[in-house]
Amino acid sequence: MPSLYIALMHGEVVDKTGNEISSSLTHFDVHDIARSCRSYGIAQYFVVTPLETMRYLAQRLISYWKSGLGSHTIPNRQDALDVVEVAIDLTEVVDRIADREEQPPRIVFTSARAGSATVSYEELGEAIRSGDRPVLVLFGTAYGLSDSVVCRCEDRLPPIRDGEWNHLSVRSAVAITLDRLIGETKK
Ligand SMILES: C[S@@+](CC[C@H](N)C(=O)[O-])C[C@H]1O[C@@H](n2cnc3c(N)ncnc32)[C@H](O)[C@@H]1O
């Protein structure tokens, strides 16, 4: 399986004035994105937040579905939640991937904003399938990723529905991106 990783950034994101902030966790983002990641065979989905209370909340949500009441009411959701890990910041995510893969990932970011992409969905999909190097795709929250994150990325994917009204929920953006990168594996 190609090594594609996803990170949802709650730290190092900006508010509507462009100031760097940390955003709150949204419980739907934890399990809905996990379900998309599980469906598309993603190696790991990192929920990234510098806030201890938010990491605690994320762990509580994960354990609810993996071993709490949720594991009895909807047992197959445990499989999806297996893909989720909680991390403090991008450095921790990159270090964990590098440990697992024995090389650092190619970091790629997404945004709804107009801007020049440096890689197409087709090219990145091809790179993922080649398995030469792990790929980490970053998604933002609030008003998007801060420059401190963007400047650590090697590439930017094109906005989905560029030039049109395109402010997707991050859950939708992840699902569409995964389908564009991986699509169906059985024809
Ligand atoms: C609520 S949006 C943040 C909006 C912000 N204006 C931006 O796109 O950077 C949260 C995240 O969803 C993703 N996203 C939302 N709409 C998108 C689109 N049309 N194309 C690509 N990514 C999108 C991006 O990762 C974005 O950081």
The ligand as a Gaussian input file, in Angstrom:
#p B3LYP/6-31G(d) Opt

LIG

0 1
 C      -12.539000      25.899000       6.478000
 S      -11.328000      25.606000       5.272000
 C      -10.230000      26.932000       5.491000
 C      -10.527000      27.998000       4.548000
 C       -9.315000      28.800000       4.039000
 N       -9.848000      29.924000       3.313000
 C       -8.381000      27.989000       3.172000
 O       -8.802000      27.331000       2.249000
 O       -7.189000      27.910000       3.425000
 C      -10.400000      24.332000       5.976000
 C       -9.521000      23.570000       5.041000
 O      -10.275000      22.788000       4.136000
 C       -9.527000      22.609000       2.940000
 N      -10.334000      23.163000       1.857000
 C      -11.539000      23.757000       1.949000
 N      -12.009000      24.079000       0.725000
 C      -11.063000      23.673000      -0.160000
 C      -10.953000      23.745000      -1.584000
 N      -11.912000      24.270000      -2.342000
 N       -9.834000      23.244000      -2.163000
 C       -8.853000      22.667000      -1.413000
 N       -8.909000      22.582000      -0.067000
 C       -9.999000      23.086000       0.550000
 C       -8.199000      23.325000       3.155000
 O       -7.286000      22.387000       3.698000
 C       -8.558000      24.358000       4.198000
 O       -7.442000      24.794000       4.929000

